[in-house]
Amino acid sequence: MDKNRTEGAKNQVKGTAKEVAGKVTGNTGKEVEGKVQKGVGKAQSAVGKSRDEARTHR
């Protein structure tokens, strides 16, 4: 498994936690920061998935 997939998953979890914390506390900045980090994690996971697929099709 590509490192980007695991790092991406980690970023998605951290982003979700920040987003929820922001919603609960009313901290809009933290909520937005969480959404951004979650998006970065999804993109990073997609890159890792593509790399894994490229390796298997060699």
N, C-alpha and C positions, 0 to 999 in steps of 0.2 A: 504494500500500500504506500502510495506517495505521501511524503511528509506534508504536502499542502492539504491533503484531505483531512489529516488529523488536526493540523493547526486551524484549518477552516472550521471544523466542528467545534473546536475549543473557542474560537472567536464567536461563533453563533451562540454558544451557551453563555459566555460572558456578556454578550450583547443583550441577550434576552433578560439576564439578571439585572443589568443596568436599566433596561427599559422598564421592567416591572418596578424596580426600586424608585425610578423617577416618577412613575404613575402614582405609586403609593404615597410618596412624600410630596407630590405636587411640584417636583423639580423638573421643569420642562427641558432644561439643558441636558440633564442626565438621561432623560427619556430619549431625546434626539440622539445623543451620543451612543446609546444602546442600539437604536435602530440602525445607525451608520455602521457600528461594529458588527452587527448581525448581517448586514448586507455585504460587508467585506468578507466575512466568514463564508457566506454562500458562494461568492465569486471565487474565493480561494479553494473551496471544496470542488467547485466545478473544474478549476485548473488541474487539481490533483486527479480528479476522475478522468479527465482527458489524457493526462500523462499515463495513467494506469492502462487505459484502453490502447494507447499508442504502443505501449510496451508489449501488450499481449498480442498485437497484430503484426509483430515483426516477423 
